[in-house]
Amino acid sequence: GGNLAMKHPEISHKPQKERLDITVIGAGPVGLTLALGLARSGLAVTVLEQDYELSEFAKAPAVWPRTQEILAHFGVITNVLEHAETLTQVSLWDADRNQPLVSFPLQELASETLYPHLALLPQSQLEKILYEKLHSYSHAKVMFGAKFLSLSQSDSQVSVTYELGGQTMIHEAARRIAMLNT
């Protein structure tokens, strides 16, 4: 028995507010990498992603040497390279003339970087690796199904409004600059 109204209170249509350090919009490779860097710096970070899961499609498969250096700094390069094909030379061809247009001998960067190659892996795999590493930080989270609506700011704070499960939510944070060392 019992009172059903007490067990199932009516959903409020008033926006719910939450104070956070950082809100990142989008759980693609850039958003997840940014969130990972912020989490490693000790900041509480929430990533809002409008899709309900990570992408399953293989978009943007190239990871260039400088990006690999950043991924190494964030502790995921070993996992990335385990799943990637690597190329030490990349050439773009003119198919009509059957000749190279431009060639990038990446192995010549060996004195400049630990990653003198192009790593090829599906964007979906890179996102999964970044998400798993981000998930290891208790002060970082990804909210799937969170549709960004608006952003407003004043001299002292930033507010991000989004929709999640039919509810309007607001993340508020003190306005500040975060710098990442990579």
C-alpha positions in Angstrom: 0.0 0.0 0.0 1.1 3.5 0.8 0.6 6.8 -0.9 1.5 6.7 -4.6 2.1 10.4 -4.7 4.9 10.0 -2.1 6.5 7.1 -4.1 6.2 8.8 -7.5 6.4 12.6 -7.0 5.5 14.7 -10.0 8.4 15.6 -12.2 9.3 19.3 -11.7 9.4 21.4 -14.9 11.7 23.9 -13.2 15.3 23.6 -14.5 17.6 21.7 -12.1 20.9 23.5 -11.4 24.3 21.9 -10.6 27.6 23.6 -9.9 30.6 22.1 -11.7 34.2 23.1 -12.6 34.0 22.4 -16.3 31.4 21.4 -18.9 32.5 20.1 -22.3 30.1 19.9 -25.1 30.5 16.8 -27.3 32.1 13.3 -26.7 34.0 13.1 -29.9 37.8 12.8 -29.9 38.5 16.5 -29.2 35.9 16.7 -26.4 37.0 13.5 -24.7 40.7 14.5 -25.0 40.0 17.9 -23.5 38.0 16.3 -20.7 40.7 13.8 -20.1 43.3 16.6 -19.8 41.1 18.5 -17.4 40.4 15.5 -15.3 44.1 14.7 -15.1 44.6 18.3 -13.8 42.1 17.5 -10.9 39.1 19.4 -12.3 35.6 18.0 -12.0 34.5 17.7 -15.7 31.2 16.7 -17.3 30.9 15.9 -21.0 27.5 16.4 -22.5 26.8 14.2 -25.6 23.5 14.4 -27.4 23.8 10.9 -28.8 23.0 8.0 -26.5 26.3 6.2 -27.1 29.7 6.7 -28.6 29.8 6.8 -32.4 30.2 3.4 -34.1 31.4 4.9 -37.4 35.0 5.1 -38.6 35.3 8.8 -39.3 38.7 10.7 -39.3 41.0 7.6 -39.0 44.3 9.5 -39.0 46.2 10.3 -35.8 49.3 12.4 -36.6 52.5 12.5 -34.6 51.8 15.6 -32.5 48.4 14.1 -31.5 50.1 10.9 -30.6 52.4 12.9 -28.3 49.4 14.4 -26.5 47.8 11.0 -26.2 51.0 9.6 -24.7 51.0 12.4 -22.2 47.4 11.5 -21.2 48.4 7.8 -20.8 46.5 6.2 -23.7 49.1 5.9 -26.6 50.0 2.3 -25.8 46.3 1.3 -26.2 45.9 3.4 -29.3 49.0 1.9 -31.0 47.9 -1.6 -30.1 44.7 -1.1 -32.2 46.2 1.0 -35.0 48.0 0.4 -38.2 51.0 2.7 -38.6 52.5 4.2 -41.7 56.0 5.8 -41.9 55.3 7.3 -45.3 52.1 8.7 -46.6 51.5 9.7 -50.2 48.5 11.3 -51.9 47.9 10.1 -55.4 46.3 11.5 -58.5 44.3 8.5 -59.6 43.8 9.8 -63.2 47.5 10.2 -63.8 48.6 7.4 -61.6 51.3 9.5 -59.9 51.9 10.9 -56.4 50.7 14.5 -55.8 52.6 14.8 -52.5 54.5 12.5 -50.2 55.1 12.8 -46.4 58.2 10.8 -45.3 57.2 10.8 -41.6 60.1 8.6 -40.6 62.3 11.7 -41.1 60.7 13.1 -38.0 62.4 10.4 -35.8 64.8 13.0 -34.3 61.8 15.3 -33.4 59.2 12.8 -32.0 58.8 9.4 -30.5 56.0 8.9 -33.0 57.4 9.3 -36.5 54.4 7.7 -38.2 50.8 8.1 -38.9 48.5 5.9 -36.8 45.4 4.7 -38.5 42.5 3.6 -36.4 38.7 4.2 -36.6 37.5 7.3 -34.7 35.1 5.0 -32.9 38.0 3.0 -31.5 39.9 6.2 -30.4 36.7 7.5 -28.7 36.3 4.2 -26.8 39.9 4.3 -25.6 39.6 7.9 -24.5 36.2 7.3 -22.8 37.5 4.3 -20.9 40.5 6.3 -19.6 38.2 9.3 -18.7 35.9 6.9 -16.9 38.8 5.9 -14.6 38.6 9.4 -12.9 35.9 9.6 -10.3 35.5 13.4 -10.9 34.8 13.0 -14.6 31.6 11.8 -16.3 30.0 11.7 -19.7 26.3 12.3 -19.9 24.8 10.6 -23.0 21.5 11.8 -24.4 22.2 15.4 -23.1 21.2 17.9 -25.8 23.0 21.3 -25.5 20.5 24.2 -25.6 22.4 27.4 -24.7 25.3 29.0 -23.0 25.3 32.3 -21.1 28.0 34.0 -19.2 28.6 37.0 -16.9 31.8 38.4 -15.5 31.7 35.8 -12.7 30.1 32.6 -14.1 29.1 30.5 -17.1 25.8 28.6 -17.3 25.2 25.8 -19.8 21.6 24.8 -20.3 20.8 21.3 -21.8 18.0 18.8 -21.9 18.3 15.3 -20.5 15.4 12.9 -20.4 12.8 15.6 -21.0 14.2 17.7 -18.1 15.9 21.1 -18.6 19.2 21.2 -16.7 21.7 23.9 -16.0 25.3 23.5 -15.2 26.9 26.6 -13.5 30.5 27.2 -13.0 32.7 30.1 -11.8 34.3 31.7 -14.8 38.0 30.8 -15.0 40.7 29.8 -17.4 42.1 26.3 -17.3 45.5 25.7 -18.9 46.7 22.2 -19.8 50.4 21.3 -20.1 51.0 18.8 -22.9 
